Amino acid sequence: MCRHLAHVGPTPVTLASLLTEPSHSLLVQSYAPADMRGGGTVNADGFGAGWLRHVRGTGRHDDPHHSRGVALYRRDDPMWTDASFLDLVRAVETTALVAAVRSATVGMPVSTAACAPFRGDAGGSTWLFSHNGVVRGWPHSMADLAATLPALDLLTLEAATDSALLWALLRARIAAGKDPVDAVAGVVTDALAAAPGSRLNLLLGDGEQVVATAVDHALSYRAWPDGGVTVASEPLDDDPAWTPVPDGSLLVARPGEGHDPPSVTVAAL
């Protein structure tokens, strides 16, 4: 059922410091996850990483002398097989990242387009989105919700998967002017009503904030001394600074400035 993580902070970190170097990094979670809760044994059906790309300046997100874009790297192979990516992550720095390793639900396609994170523009921001879980009764259970989307949105889904449809629903609501936090909560509520028992750990980031849900699957977060915060399916190491997120919760994280700690709020959905 996949593993994913997001990071946002005031100062750049290497992708490797989150994806490959920790003792229980996302790379390790691709072949030896610790808390899949019956949703598979490995995450070998692809992977992806999207990060805020800093072109000039210090790399700090408040530096007026740099421009930004969102880079995306996805493959339908296991992360551990991609030597070029494992080398790349040591050289790239960012202040914001969303990444995932995939365990495809039976019956859904294994393709690069089906791998998170998904990237798209809405509400004046470029977003990265990941879904860890499964929509029960797919696709029939989601037919009514899918019918609320414009035909063009359905025709241009990146993949015929539950995750891609959840992303389309979320992106449409943000594009219509809904606050991203409310949009995430609304999509989860509506999906659970349509497909009870679904596992809906969603992860959304735009470089300024991370919005995440924990619905019938594991999620933890850690605040860092520099004001950054990482949200992950499983802690990246055994440090007690990791805090588990209660089931049925919505998390919103924003980076601190200067010596301020990050802002992390956790509330019931």
C-alpha positions in Angstrom: 0.0 0.0 0.0 2.9 2.3 -0.6 5.1 4.4 1.7 5.4 8.1 1.4 7.0 11.2 3.0 7.0 15.0 2.7 9.4 17.6 4.0 9.2 21.3 4.2 11.8 23.6 5.8 13.5 27.0 5.7 16.9 25.7 4.6 17.9 23.2 1.9 18.6 19.6 2.7 19.8 16.9 0.3 17.3 14.5 -1.1 19.5 11.7 0.2 19.2 12.9 3.8 15.6 11.9 3.6 15.4 9.2 0.9 18.5 7.0 1.2 20.7 7.9 4.1 18.6 7.3 7.3 18.6 3.8 8.8 14.9 3.4 7.8 14.9 5.7 4.8 12.3 5.6 2.1 14.7 3.4 0.1 14.8 0.8 3.0 11.0 1.1 3.2 10.7 0.1 -0.4 12.1 -3.4 0.4 11.8 -3.7 4.2 8.8 -1.7 5.4 7.9 -2.1 9.0 4.2 -1.2 9.2 2.3 -2.2 6.1 -0.8 -3.4 8.1 -1.6 -6.2 5.7 -1.2 -4.0 2.6 1.6 -6.0 1.0 5.2 -6.9 1.9 7.4 -4.7 -0.4 7.0 -1.5 -2.4 8.5 -2.5 -5.7 6.0 -1.3 -8.2 7.7 2.1 -8.8 8.7 5.2 -7.0 8.7 9.0 -7.4 10.1 12.2 -5.9 9.1 15.8 -6.5 11.0 18.7 -5.1 11.2 22.4 -5.1 13.9 23.4 -7.5 15.9 26.5 -6.5 17.6 28.2 -9.4 19.5 31.1 -7.8 20.3 32.6 -4.5 20.6 30.9 -1.1 17.9 28.3 -1.6 15.9 29.6 1.3 12.2 29.9 0.4 12.1 33.6 1.6 15.1 34.7 -0.5 13.9 37.2 -3.1 16.9 36.5 -5.4 16.0 33.1 -6.6 13.3 31.5 -8.8 11.5 28.3 -8.1 10.0 25.4 -10.0 8.9 21.9 -9.1 11.0 19.0 -10.5 9.6 15.5 -10.8 11.3 12.1 -11.1 9.2 8.9 -11.4 9.9 5.3 -12.5 7.9 2.1 -12.6 10.9 0.1 -11.3 11.9 -0.4 -7.7 13.9 2.5 -6.2 16.8 0.2 -5.4 17.4 -0.7 -9.1 17.9 2.9 -10.2 21.6 3.6 -9.7 21.3 7.0 -11.4 18.6 8.2 -9.0 20.5 6.9 -6.0 23.5 9.0 -7.2 21.3 12.1 -8.0 19.8 12.4 -4.6 23.2 13.1 -3.1 23.7 16.1 -5.3 20.3 17.7 -5.2 19.2 20.0 -2.3 15.7 21.4 -1.6 13.5 22.9 1.0 10.5 20.9 0.1 10.0 17.3 -1.1 7.2 14.8 -1.6 8.3 11.2 -2.4 6.7 7.7 -2.5 7.5 4.1 -3.1 4.6 2.1 -4.6 2.9 -1.2 -3.9 0.2 -1.4 -6.5 -3.3 -2.6 -5.6 -4.2 -5.8 -7.4 -5.9 -5.0 -10.7 -4.4 -1.5 -11.0 -1.8 -0.7 -13.6 1.9 -0.7 -12.9 3.2 2.3 -14.9 5.2 5.4 -14.4 2.1 7.5 -14.7 0.5 5.6 -11.8 3.4 6.4 -9.4 3.2 9.2 -6.9 3.8 12.0 -6.5 1.3 13.6 -8.9 2.1 17.2 -9.9 -0.3 19.9 -11.0 -1.2 23.6 -10.7 -4.2 24.8 -8.8 -5.1 27.9 -6.8 -2.0 29.7 -7.8 0.4 27.0 -6.6 2.1 23.9 -7.9 1.2 20.9 -5.8 2.6 17.5 -5.3 0.2 14.7 -4.1 0.5 11.2 -2.9 -2.0 8.6 -1.6 -1.0 5.7 0.6 -3.9 3.2 0.9 -6.8 1.9 -1.2 -10.3 2.9 -2.1 -12.6 0.0 -1.4 -15.0 -1.2 -4.1 -13.0 0.6 -6.8 -14.0 1.7 -9.4 -17.8 1.3 -8.9 -17.8 2.9 -5.4 -16.3 6.2 -6.8 -18.5 6.5 -9.9 -20.8 9.2 -8.4 -17.9 11.3 -7.1 -16.1 10.9 -10.5 -19.2 12.2 -12.2 -18.8 15.6 -10.3 -15.6 16.2 -12.3 -15.6 17.9 -15.7 -15.3 15.4 -18.6 -11.9 16.8 -19.6 -10.5 16.0 -16.1 -11.6 12.4 -16.4 -10.3 12.1 -19.9 -6.9 13.4 -18.8 -6.4 11.3 -15.7 -2.7 10.2 -15.5 -3.7 6.7 -14.7 -6.8 4.5 -14.1 -6.2 4.3 -10.4 -7.9 5.3 -7.2 -5.0 7.6 -6.4 -5.2 9.5 -9.7 -8.9 10.1 -9.2 -8.4 11.3 -5.6 -5.8 13.7 -7.0 -8.2 14.9 -9.7 -11.0 15.5 -7.1 -8.6 17.4 -4.8 -7.1 19.5 -7.6 -10.5 20.5 -8.9 -11.6 21.7 -5.5 -8.4 23.8 -4.9 -8.8 25.2 -8.5 -12.4 26.2 -7.6 -11.1 28.3 -4.7 -11.4 26.0 -1.8 -8.7 26.2 0.9 -6.3 23.3 0.4 -6.7 22.1 4.0 -10.5 22.1 3.7 -10.2 20.5 0.2 -8.2 17.5 1.6 -10.6 17.0 4.5 -13.6 17.2 2.1 -12.2 14.7 -0.3 -11.4 12.2 2.5 -14.9 12.6 4.0 -16.6 12.2 0.6 -14.5 9.2 -0.3 -15.2 7.4 3.0 -18.9 8.0 2.5 -18.7 6.5 -0.9 -16.3 3.7 -0.1 -16.4 2.9 3.6 -13.4 1.1 5.0 -11.0 2.8 2.6 -7.4 3.6 3.6 -6.8 7.2 2.9 -3.5 8.6 3.9 -3.2 11.6 1.7 -0.1 13.9 1.4 -0.2 17.3 -0.3 2.6 19.9 -0.5 3.3 23.1 -2.4 6.7 24.1 -0.8 5.0 26.3 1.8 3.0 23.7 3.7 2.3 20.0 4.0 -1.2 18.7 4.5 -1.6 15.1 5.4 -4.2 12.6 6.6 -4.0 9.4 8.6 -7.0 7.2 7.9 -6.5 3.5 8.7 -2.8 3.6 8.1 0.4 4.7 9.8 1.8 8.2 9.8 4.4 10.1 11.9 6.1 13.4 11.9 9.3 15.0 13.2 10.2 18.6 13.8 13.9 19.5 13.1 16.0 22.1 14.9 16.3 24.3 11.8 12.5 24.8 11.6 11.9 22.0 9.1 9.4 19.2 9.5 9.2 15.8 7.9 5.9 13.7 7.7 6.3 10.1 6.8 4.5 6.8 6.7 7.1 5.3 9.0 9.8 7.1 11.0 13.1 7.3 9.2 15.1 6.2 12.2 14.5 5.2 15.8 14.9 8.7 17.3 12.2 9.3 19.9 11.6 12.8 18.4 9.2 11.1 15.9 5.5 11.6 16.9 2.8 9.2 15.7 -0.3 10.8 14.2 -3.6 9.3 15.6 -5.8 7.5 13.2 -8.6 9.7 11.8 -6.5 12.9 11.9 -5.6 15.8 9.6 -2.1 17.2 9.9 -0.9 20.7 8.7 2.8 21.5 8.9 4.5 24.8 8.0 8.2 25.6 8.4 9.6 27.8 11.1 11.6 31.0 10.4 14.9 31.9 11.9 15.1 30.0 15.2 11.4 29.4 15.4 10.2 25.8 15.4 7.8 24.6 12.7 4.1 24.9 13.1 2.4 21.5 13.3 -1.3 21.1 14.0 -3.0 17.7 14.3 -6.8 17.7 14.5 -9.6 15.1 14.1 -11.0 14.9 10.6 
